[in-house]
Amino acid sequence: MSKKKKTESTLEMWAADLLMEAHAIAPCHEHGYMRLRHSHHAVDYAMSLAEHRKFSGKNKKERKAAVERVLDGLGDECPACT
């Protein structure tokens, strides 16, 4: 894995952790896949956290974009449940 790809993967894991901390996403209780919780307040809070928490070498715009990428990749249903 290239260094850039590894950094992006790590940044997205960091963003997913922020979203979980803000309660914007949650794991499926049966399978563990992450799902959206559809809380606009939680997403706003996660974006605020991304603005203010530093991540190695990334600016505010890049950190917020990582949160958006994680959100874009999730749905409200577990893929294993459907």
FIZA-819579 format. One record per residue (C-alpha): residue number from 1; residue in three letters; y, x, z. Coordinates in steps of 0.1 Angstrom, whole numbers, plus 5000, padded with zeros to 4 digits. Layout:
N
pos: NUM&code: Ala&v: Y&u: X&w: Z
...
REM end
This chain:
82
pos: 1&code: Met&v: 5000&u: 5000&w: 5000
pos: 2&code: Ser&v: 5034&u: 5014&w: 4991
pos: 3&code: Lys&v: 5060&u: 5021&w: 5018
pos: 4&code: Lys&v: 5083&u: 4994&w: 5004
pos: 5&code: Lys&v: 5056&u: 4968&w: 5003
pos: 6&code: Lys&v: 5045&u: 4977&w: 5039
pos: 7&code: Thr&v: 5081&u: 4974&w: 5051
pos: 8&code: Glu&v: 5085&u: 4940&w: 5035
pos: 9&code: Ser&v: 5052&u: 4928&w: 5050
pos: 10&code: Thr&v: 5063&u: 4940&w: 5084
pos: 11&code: Leu&v: 5097&u: 4923&w: 5079
pos: 12&code: Glu&v: 5079&u: 4890&w: 5071
pos: 13&code: Met&v: 5057&u: 4893&w: 5102
pos: 14&code: Trp&v: 5089&u: 4899&w: 5122
pos: 15&code: Ala&v: 5104&u: 4868&w: 5106
pos: 16&code: Ala&v: 5073&u: 4847&w: 5114
pos: 17&code: Asp&v: 5075&u: 4858&w: 5150
pos: 18&code: Leu&v: 5111&u: 4846&w: 5152
pos: 19&code: Leu&v: 5101&u: 4813&w: 5137
pos: 20&code: Met&v: 5074&u: 4809&w: 5162
pos: 21&code: Glu&v: 5097&u: 4818&w: 5191
pos: 22&code: Ala&v: 5122&u: 4792&w: 5178
pos: 23&code: His&v: 5094&u: 4766&w: 5176
pos: 24&code: Ala&v: 5101&u: 4761&w: 5139
pos: 25&code: Ile&v: 5064&u: 4768&w: 5130
pos: 26&code: Ala&v: 5032&u: 4764&w: 5148
pos: 27&code: Pro&v: 4995&u: 4773&w: 5142
pos: 28&code: Cys&v: 4969&u: 4746&w: 5134
pos: 29&code: His&v: 4949&u: 4741&w: 5166
pos: 30&code: Glu&v: 4916&u: 4741&w: 5147
pos: 31&code: His&v: 4921&u: 4768&w: 5121
pos: 32&code: Gly&v: 4951&u: 4789&w: 5131
pos: 33&code: Tyr&v: 4971&u: 4786&w: 5098
pos: 34&code: Met&v: 5009&u: 4784&w: 5104
pos: 35&code: Arg&v: 5025&u: 4750&w: 5096
pos: 36&code: Leu&v: 5061&u: 4738&w: 5095
pos: 37&code: Arg&v: 5073&u: 4717&w: 5124
pos: 38&code: His&v: 5102&u: 4701&w: 5105
pos: 39&code: Ser&v: 5128&u: 4708&w: 5132
pos: 40&code: His&v: 5161&u: 4716&w: 5117
pos: 41&code: His&v: 5174&u: 4728&w: 5150
pos: 42&code: Ala&v: 5146&u: 4752&w: 5154
pos: 43&code: Val&v: 5152&u: 4766&w: 5119
pos: 44&code: Asp&v: 5189&u: 4770&w: 5127
pos: 45&code: Tyr&v: 5180&u: 4788&w: 5159
pos: 46&code: Ala&v: 5156&u: 4811&w: 5141
pos: 47&code: Met&v: 5183&u: 4820&w: 5115
pos: 48&code: Ser&v: 5207&u: 4827&w: 5144
pos: 49&code: Leu&v: 5181&u: 4850&w: 5159
pos: 50&code: Ala&v: 5176&u: 4868&w: 5125
pos: 51&code: Glu&v: 5214&u: 4873&w: 5123
pos: 52&code: His&v: 5216&u: 4889&w: 5157
pos: 53&code: Arg&v: 5184&u: 4908&w: 5162
pos: 54&code: Lys&v: 5181&u: 4941&w: 5144
pos: 55&code: Phe&v: 5152&u: 4952&w: 5123
pos: 56&code: Ser&v: 5148&u: 4987&w: 5112
pos: 57&code: Gly&v: 5172&u: 4994&w: 5083
pos: 58&code: Lys&v: 5177&u: 4958&w: 5073
pos: 59&code: Asn&v: 5210&u: 4940&w: 5072
pos: 60&code: Lys&v: 5218&u: 4904&w: 5083
pos: 61&code: Lys&v: 5213&u: 4891&w: 5047
pos: 62&code: Glu&v: 5179&u: 4907&w: 5043
pos: 63&code: Arg&v: 5167&u: 4895&w: 5077
pos: 64&code: Lys&v: 5177&u: 4859&w: 5069
pos: 65&code: Ala&v: 5161&u: 4861&w: 5035
pos: 66&code: Ala&v: 5129&u: 4872&w: 5051
pos: 67&code: Val&v: 5130&u: 4841&w: 5073
pos: 68&code: Glu&v: 5135&u: 4819&w: 5042
pos: 69&code: Arg&v: 5106&u: 4836&w: 5024
pos: 70&code: Val&v: 5083&u: 4828&w: 5053
pos: 71&code: Leu&v: 5095&u: 4792&w: 5054
pos: 72&code: Asp&v: 5091&u: 4788&w: 5016
pos: 73&code: Gly&v: 5055&u: 4799&w: 5019
pos: 74&code: Leu&v: 5045&u: 4773&w: 5045
pos: 75&code: Gly&v: 5037&u: 4736&w: 5043
pos: 76&code: Asp&v: 5034&u: 4709&w: 5069
pos: 77&code: Glu&v: 4996&u: 4707&w: 5066
pos: 78&code: Cys&v: 4969&u: 4732&w: 5073
pos: 79&code: Pro&v: 4951&u: 4742&w: 5041
pos: 80&code: Ala&v: 4918&u: 4741&w: 5058
pos: 81&code: Cys&v: 4923&u: 4706&w: 5072
pos: 82&code: Thr&v: 4930&u: 4690&w: 5039
REM end
